[in-house]
Amino acid sequence: MLGLLLLQVLASCLWLGHSEVVTPFDSCPQFFYAGIPPNDALNPNNPAWICQHFSNSFRYATLYDIDRRIPVYSAYKYQPGFGNSPHLWWFVEPQLINPAYSKDMATEMYIEKTYHITLQQIGQNQAITQDYQNLQGLDRGQLCPIVHQSGDYNKTATFTLTNIVPQNSILLEGAWKEYEKKTMAQNTQGCTTTYVITGAVPGDNYISNNRVNVPSHIWSAACCLGDEKPTKAWGAIAENNMNEVTVISLGELEEELSKLYPGKTVTLFDDACPRE
Ligand SMILES: *[C@@H]1O[C@H](CO)[C@@H](O)[C@H](O)[C@H]1NC(C)=O
């Protein structure tokens, strides 16, 4: 009898051990079509999978490149709408400083006070507010943009530096904004849900004393569901030094990204959305 009990305890320990294996975006698969993130072709050497959490909810998902201190991509559901977001501050990610810290995005000042640490420690594995100060011709570009979210909290949650890349100011305010607002509104007509993945290809230049990479390209992919099944998809890509966005098919975008990540084959929606 005791032997059986021991066996059961042992078995349940093994089971627990097994279930603790953490897979990427385990707690926020809802931001990916069918719960499946892009394949690992985009993964940097030093990745962090962030389920962006703010005010008691997950808001979107970000794959972060710790070495280059920029996101690889943010993934979210397209839900443009109303809401206020006083963005007088920027958030950073406590869990990137220490895995034991909070999984809620927070301001630098809050983190300094709560954990008694310095700004330098906060900036070890991620960009901080001062990295983006005094930029010339570049501005903070959101991969999950405020204009694709609704409600105060969802909008506010886009103002975190793990969702930001240094983006060409003219592109950001020009052709990219036009794509985000007009092209997306037109293309998503008739879609019940649209899953979006927006990313940045690392470039050769850095800002802030070599701390933060300036991407060479910004891209975005969308998969539109009719009733439940994907009905159409598309992609867009821009060089980060020109005011021009090229709208292409999903397949063409994946090919383009496969060239920009040499030796890799990029699959964004696990083959599930129309490529043509
Ligand atoms: C905020 O985002 C979440 C996750 O995408 C969504 O479920 C929720 O409906 C959004 N809230 C509002 C007010 O749009």
The ligand as an ORCA input file, in Angstrom:
! r2SCAN-3c Opt
* xyz 0 1
  C      -8.394     44.847    -25.399
  O      -7.624     43.811    -25.988
  C      -8.043     42.518    -25.665
  C      -7.049     41.547    -26.263
  O      -6.871     41.718    -27.652
  C      -9.473     42.285    -26.154
  O      -9.907     40.990    -25.780
  C     -10.385     43.339    -25.573
  O     -11.671     43.221    -26.131
  C      -9.854     44.733    -25.845
  N     -10.640     45.744    -25.131
  C     -11.294     46.711    -25.764
  C     -12.029     47.671    -24.895
  O     -11.305     46.831    -26.972
*
